[in-house]
Each structure stands twice: as structure tokens, then as C-alpha cells.
Amino acid sequence: MKATIVSPSSWSAPPSTLTLAGDEVHVWSVSLHQPSSQVHRLLSVLAADEQTRAERFRFQKDRDRFIVARSVLRLILGRYLNCDPERLVFHYNAYGKPALVPAESEETLHFNISHSAELALYAVNRGRKVGIDLEHLRSGVDIDCIAARFFSPGEVRALRALPVAVRHEAFFRCWTRKEAYIKARGEGLSLPLDQFEVTLTPGQPAALLSTAGDPPEASRWSLQDLTPTPGYVAALAVEGSDWRLACWQYLGLAATF
């Protein structure tokens, strides 16, 4: 598929009957800002280890966001698998990337999650590695220092060549594309961010341009820019090409319980 920026107007309520074909990737958006009564109810969806993780957060705001993010992940996956979200069991690879432990009657789904400030995104598909990253366009970030430390030399040059007015968003677009790719690979920061290069110039489609040490690797991945709501940018990395994207807003919390 040809990558463009998926704008906020492209995000809609999902159909009542939800299907996920083999060539489809679904991305879900949900607000993490929920009433305390709703957060309390959502806590019951989580497994014991997730509830323990929630209790470790020092601040209530961060605890509540974690509870909403993890419980909605279970609710979304449970909808695809037609099973109770409490039944789902996760395991984690050596770098912390979660995956489902499938029951005998369940299909395997690939998924990834990202959250920033008051928003979370979820990518779901069958049979393809996938990664997603979301960033709030916050001010006060030393983009030149961070780029010099983590971006490839080509990315640094491209960023510095941009007009000041567009450099801030271009930095975050680049960052989300890079993070989405390493999350799809599932190798964490063992894959250094400066060892591969993505596009960042405004108007350029999102793309993985090169990968050090393995030139054919870049052609095995597709990148897609997302803008779920004003003030946020995101990127999706999907293994392979010839896939279709659907973007949904998760609006079912009020009717969940």
C-alpha cells in the first residue's frame, strides 16, 4: 500500500460485526482519560500480575492510564477471538514485547500497543509482525540533542536542513517511525536507532530507507503515518506489503459493564 498520513477524520466507530482478514491491519484509538468509577471496573479485567504492576505506579494518574490501556487491550483482543478478556494469557519475549498464549480454540493474533499522554493506540493483525508508536507533540524537547544521539547521520542532516517551523513535527514523525519498526522487530534497543534510516521530510511517504548490515531488510517492511487526533503523531510498521488498513475509535467503555 502507498503510505500517506491517516488523518483524524479517517477514524470511525467499528462495525457491529468485526472481521479481520489476513491482509488487514486494524488500528484502534482510545482515550485513557476515564472516570474513576470506570477505571475501578476495568481493574477487574486485568490478571493478577497486571494489577500488581498497576499498584507500583507512584501517581494515581499514571496508575489509571495503565489500567485503562491494558484492560482495553484485553477487551479488543477478546472481541476478535470471541472470548472473555479475562481468559487471555500473555507471555513476553526477552525484550518485553507481549504476545498471546493461544488456547486450543483460539486463533493467534499479532498485536502491539503504544500510549502517550491521554491516548493509546493498538495495532492488530493476523500473520504479520507489527509495531506501533504514538507520541504527544509536546514542547520543551531538545530535538537537536536527541537526534544527534539517536538518529542516523542521514536523518540528522535531513532534519537540520528543514525550516524551523516544520522541524519539531518532523522530528516526532521520524521518532515514531523508528520506534514502530524496532517494536515490530521485537528486539528493543538491542537494535540501535542509528543503524537504520527512515524518511522524515514533510511530504515524503513514510518509509524504511536502509538498514545497516542487512540491505534487503528495508524492503521487507511497510511504514504508515497516523494522526489519531490533533496534537499527536503516530507510525505503524507492518511486515510485508499489500495490506489494508482500518482505523477504529474504541467507544465501547461505557457499555462494557
Secondary structure, 3 states (H helix, E strand, C coil): CCCCEECHHHCECCCCCCCCCCCEEEEEEEECCCCHHHHHHHHCCCCHHHHHHHHCCCCHHHHHHHHHHHHHHHHHHHHHHCCCHHHCCEEECCCCCEEECCCCCCCCCEEEEEEECCEEEEEEECCCCEEEEEEECCCCCCHHHHHHHHCCHHHHHHHHCCCHHHHHHHHHHHHHHHHHHHHHHCCHHHCCHHHEEECCCCCCCCCEEEECCCHHHHHHEEEEEECCCCCEEEEEEEECCCCEEEEEECCCHHHCC
